[in-house]
């Protein structure tokens, strides 16, 4: 296996596959809960590959999924590029401080048929052995607000 690129050292705490559960809300939809699996992987280059999939806790059916790349820029600065099969693509910038990553979108692009999303904010943070992930979004013509949060444990 390739050695971790030195630029990725501040992100090493993310490496592996994580599983857990979360909850979601938005003013336009019913509250929901989900099971989530996230993987952060590296190939020795200065980025981490990120993939995520979720399932409905009740029915086990697939819900949201997304994939992208986390690109460290030095001095704790980060870029994240992400795509979703719902026709949404996000570009975010932010920082890693210790084991806390916070990102805000600089661009959100949607296909003609996608639901309208104009901005996102994301956070990944560790609390002991638990990886937390959260997303806020400005969507459906509403202001930026909380959508999902989850807690996951590392499998490896
Ligand atoms: C853990 C991650 C996520 C889960 C489990 C999740 C799940 C859901 C569910 C169950 C709904 C309601 C049913 C539906 O319309 O499909 C929904 C709606 C929606 N989600 Fe998410 N979501 C996640 C992340 C995101 C992200 C990252 C975005 C955009 C950046 C997003 C954008 C939307 C939009 C635009 C709607 C439609 C709201 C409406 O129709 O009024 N979601 N999500």
Boltz pocket constraint, residues with backbone or C-beta under 6 A from the ligand:
constraints:
  - pocket:
      binder: B
      contacts: [[A, 22], [A, 24], [A, 26], [A, 28], [A, 29], [A, 30], [A, 32], [A, 34], [A, 36], [A, 54], [A, 63], [A, 64], [A, 88], [A, 115], [A, 116], [A, 117], [A, 119], [A, 120], [A, 135], [A, 137], [A, 139], [A, 140], [A, 147], [A, 148]]
      max_distance: 6.0
